Amino acid sequence: MTSPIKITASQATADKRLLNHEWVELTNEGTAPFNVEGCMLTTAVGSGRQRDVTTLKAGVVLQPGERLRLITGSAGKQSHGEAPSAEGVRNVHLFLKAPYLERPGLTLRLVNHAHQELCRAVHAPD
């Protein structure tokens, strides 16, 4: 299955309390809008078992060329820190309670509701 959606960047947080500093960026490289409702973000160490991180909610449609930053924390929680600037990228908060990009080399996958892989990337911090 060829998907127009790509994982184009990821950033872990240096402080586990600052969840808004951790994010994954998706980009629609296709020519049509793409609805990510029901897609799941998963992680795995190497070829190990996939761990579901979150299922994306309704109302998130990426337009052609659009970039979307999936931020781990909550927008309304000061203790999660300030989210990155949204210049050129739409921010969507996942409202998770803990970071998930805990190590370099982690495989990130976006799968659809039928668990078909749409894209994958390896988390490689700068």
N, C-alpha and C positions, 0 to 999 in steps of 0.2 A: 504494500500500500504506500503510495507516494503522497506525502502531506505537504501543504504549503507552510505549515507551522514549524518553526525552528526554535530551539533553545539557543539563544545567542549570547547570553552572559549569565553569570551567577556571582554572588558575593556572600561570604559568610560573615557573621558578626564576631568581633573580638571579645565582646562582653555578652554573655548569655542572657543578660537582662534587657539588652538593647535589641529587641526583636525587629524593630523597624530598620535596622542596619543590615538585615539579612534579606536577600531577594534573589529571584530567578527572573530573567527577561525572556519573553516569547516575542517572536516577530512573524508576521504573516507575509511571506515572500511570494504569495500567489496573486492572482488577479481578481479574486472574488472574496467577499466577506466570509469569515470563518467563525462559527459559533462554538465556543469552547465549553458550553454547558454540559455537565456530566463527565467531562474529561478528568482524569486523575493524574496527579503528579506523584511519582514514585521515586524511591532511591534504592540503591543496592551497593554493596561493597564488592567490587570486581564482578564476577559472574554469580555472586551469591543471590539469595532469595530477595525479591523485590519487597519493599516496605511501602505501603500506601501512606502518603503524607497528607493529602487532602483531595477532595472532589470539588471541582470548580462549579460555582453556582450559576443560576439562570441570569441572563441579561448581559453576559460578557461576550461581545462579538468583536473580533479584530477585523478592521477594514484592511484592504490591500496596502501593504507597506507599513502598517501600524505596528508599533512596539508596545508591549504590555509588561509592566514590572509587577510580579507577584511578590508582595512584601509579607514576610512572616507574621508580623505583629498587628496591633490594632491602631488605627488612626487616632482614636480618642484617648489613648492611654499614654500620658506623659512619661511614665516609667519605661516605656518601650523605646524612647528616644524619638528623634525627629526623622521622618521618612526622607529619602532622597528627593531632590528637586524633580518635579514632573516635566521639565522642559523637554518636549519632543517624545516623551514616554508617558503613557497613562499608568498611574499607580492603582493597583487593586490590593487591598489588605485581606489577608487570609484568616486573621484572628486566631492564630495558633498559640499555644501556651509555652512552647519550647522551640529552640532552634533545631534544624535538621541537617544543615550543611556542616556536620561536625568534623569532617576530615577531607583532605585533598584526595582526589582520585575517585570520589563517590560518583557513581553513574546515576544521572537524572534521566527520567523517562516521562513523557507525556503520553498517556494511553486514552483511547476513547472508551465509551460505555461498554463496548464489547471486548475490552482489554487488548485491542489491536494497537500496536505501537505507532504513534504519530511522529515522534522524534525522540532523539536521545542526545545527551552531551555528558562529558566528564567534567565534574567540578574541579577546576584548576585555579586556585587563588593566585593573584599576582605576586 
